[in-house]
Amino acid sequence: MNEYYFIGGDNKEYGPYSVDQIKGLVAENRLNGSSNMRTAGGDWKPASTYPELGLQAGPAQGYRQAALNPQAIQQMVSGPAIFMMVLSIISIPLTLLGLAGSILGGSAGFFDNLPPEMREQFMLQGVAGIIQYSLSLIAHIIILIGAIKMKSLRSYGLAMTASILSILFQCGCCCLGLGAGIWALVILSKPEVKSMFAQNKMMH
């Protein structure tokens, strides 16, 4: 009796499975006729090429799974994901410093010797700074988490959110975050990338 192996949405190999086990995975929508599969010692082929499984080739999740190349898709998303990760890792401590400065500047008697009009103006700027840095810190943390998820082809929605926040908050210097966010959105909009995220979600 043949034993079967297949590539999951996380680009890992699973198996061995019997015919009945494979049919059970198909019934759970975890596999389809276009999933990459092989027998022990055999070459990778679409599951539909194994007649004993009774599968038909065809699109899944609206895209042709046979055209998916997990390694190529992983490389596509890794670039912008790592870019956003690096920028957010740099931005988080800088934002924390800015937040600490805004808090300490308004609470350490720094404004006491200023004229009332100037003191009020600087205090308002201090409050605005605390709010701005707090929002920025939250955004950069979400960007970091979303970029990590994107690199592992998990949580499409969070990856999209991280990309948009990267554009809005432009994490990093010289507007590098803007470029990273746009790059990520372009990659995430590709049908094969969407399909791989969807396939990965079905596997878990």
C-alpha positions in Angstrom: 0.0 0.0 0.0 1.3 3.4 -1.0 2.2 6.0 1.6 1.7 9.7 0.6 3.4 12.9 1.6 2.2 16.4 0.8 3.3 20.1 1.1 1.2 22.1 3.6 0.5 25.8 3.4 3.4 26.4 5.8 5.8 25.0 3.1 6.5 21.9 5.3 6.3 18.3 4.3 3.7 16.1 6.0 3.3 12.3 5.9 3.3 9.5 5.5 -0.5 9.1 5.1 -2.6 6.2 3.8 -5.2 6.5 1.1 -8.0 6.7 3.6 -6.2 9.3 5.6 -5.6 11.4 2.5 -9.3 11.1 1.6 -10.1 12.3 5.1 -7.9 15.4 4.7 -9.7 16.1 1.3 -13.0 15.8 3.0 -11.9 18.4 5.5 -10.8 20.7 2.7 -7.2 20.5 3.7 -6.1 19.0 0.4 -7.3 19.2 -3.2 -6.4 17.8 -6.6 -3.8 20.5 -7.1 -1.9 20.0 -3.8 1.7 19.0 -4.2 2.1 15.3 -3.3 4.4 12.4 -3.7 4.7 8.7 -2.7 7.6 7.3 -0.8 10.7 7.8 -3.0 8.6 9.4 -5.7 8.6 12.9 -7.3 6.3 15.7 -6.4 3.1 15.9 -8.5 -0.4 17.3 -8.2 -2.6 15.0 -6.1 -5.0 14.6 -9.0 -2.4 12.5 -10.9 -2.9 9.7 -8.4 -6.0 7.9 -9.7 -6.5 5.9 -6.5 -7.3 9.2 -4.6 -10.1 10.1 -7.0 -9.2 13.8 -7.1 -9.7 16.2 -10.0 -7.4 19.0 -10.9 -8.9 22.4 -10.6 -8.8 25.8 -8.8 -9.0 26.1 -5.1 -9.8 29.3 -3.2 -10.4 30.9 -6.6 -6.8 30.3 -7.9 -5.0 27.5 -9.6 -3.1 25.7 -6.9 -1.0 23.9 -9.4 0.7 27.2 -10.3 1.7 27.8 -6.7 5.4 27.7 -5.9 5.7 27.8 -2.1 9.4 28.6 -2.1 9.0 31.4 -4.6 6.1 32.9 -2.6 8.0 32.7 0.6 10.9 34.6 -1.0 8.5 37.2 -2.3 6.9 38.0 1.1 10.2 37.7 3.0 11.7 40.9 1.5 9.1 43.4 2.5 8.4 41.6 5.8 12.0 41.7 6.9 12.2 45.3 5.8 9.2 46.2 8.0 10.6 44.1 10.9 13.9 45.9 10.8 12.4 49.4 10.6 9.9 48.7 13.4 12.7 47.3 15.6 14.6 50.5 15.1 11.6 52.7 15.5 10.2 51.2 18.8 13.2 52.2 21.1 13.3 55.6 19.4 9.6 56.1 20.0 10.0 55.0 23.6 12.7 57.6 24.1 10.5 60.3 22.6 7.6 59.2 24.8 9.8 59.3 27.9 11.1 62.7 27.0 7.5 64.0 26.6 6.5 62.6 29.9 9.5 63.7 31.9 9.7 67.1 30.3 6.2 67.9 31.6 6.6 66.4 35.0 10.1 67.4 36.2 9.5 71.1 36.8 11.1 71.9 33.5 8.5 74.6 32.6 8.3 76.2 36.0 10.5 79.2 35.3 8.9 80.1 32.0 6.3 82.9 31.5 2.7 81.6 31.9 1.9 81.9 28.2 5.0 80.0 27.1 4.5 77.4 29.9 1.0 76.7 28.7 2.1 76.4 25.1 4.9 74.0 26.0 2.7 71.9 28.3 0.1 71.5 25.4 3.0 70.4 23.1 4.0 68.0 25.8 0.6 66.4 26.0 0.4 66.2 22.2 3.8 64.6 22.2 2.7 61.9 24.7 -0.4 61.1 22.6 1.6 61.1 19.3 4.4 58.9 20.6 1.9 56.5 22.3 0.0 56.0 19.1 3.2 55.6 17.2 4.5 53.0 19.7 1.3 51.0 19.3 1.5 51.2 15.5 5.1 50.1 15.4 4.4 47.1 17.7 1.5 46.1 15.4 3.8 46.5 12.4 6.4 44.2 14.0 3.9 41.5 14.8 2.2 41.8 11.4 5.6 41.6 9.6 6.5 38.5 11.5 3.1 36.9 10.6 3.6 38.0 7.0 7.0 36.3 6.8 5.5 33.0 8.0 2.6 33.4 5.6 0.1 33.7 8.4 -2.8 36.1 9.2 -3.3 37.9 5.9 -5.4 40.6 7.6 -2.7 41.4 10.2 -0.1 41.5 7.4 -2.3 44.0 5.5 -2.8 46.1 8.6 0.9 46.2 9.3 1.6 47.3 5.7 -1.0 50.2 5.9 0.3 51.3 9.3 3.9 51.3 7.9 2.7 53.8 5.2 0.7 56.0 7.6 3.4 56.2 10.3 6.4 55.9 7.9 8.4 53.9 10.4 12.1 54.4 10.1 14.0 57.4 8.7 13.8 59.0 5.3 10.3 57.7 4.7 11.6 54.1 4.4 8.5 52.9 6.1 6.4 54.3 3.3 8.4 52.3 0.7 8.3 49.2 2.9 4.5 49.4 3.3 3.9 50.0 -0.4 6.2 47.1 -1.3 4.3 44.8 1.1 0.9 45.8 -0.2 2.0 45.1 -3.8 3.2 41.6 -2.8 0.1 40.9 -0.7 -2.2 41.8 -3.5 -0.8 39.1 -5.8 -3.4 36.3 -6.3 -0.8 33.5 -5.6 0.2 35.1 -2.3 -3.4 35.5 -1.2 -4.0 31.8 -2.2 -1.0 30.7 -0.1 -2.2 32.6 2.9 -5.7 31.0 2.4 -4.2 27.5 2.0 -2.1 28.0 5.1 -5.1 29.0 7.1 -7.0 25.9 6.0 -4.1 23.7 7.3 -4.4 25.1 10.8 
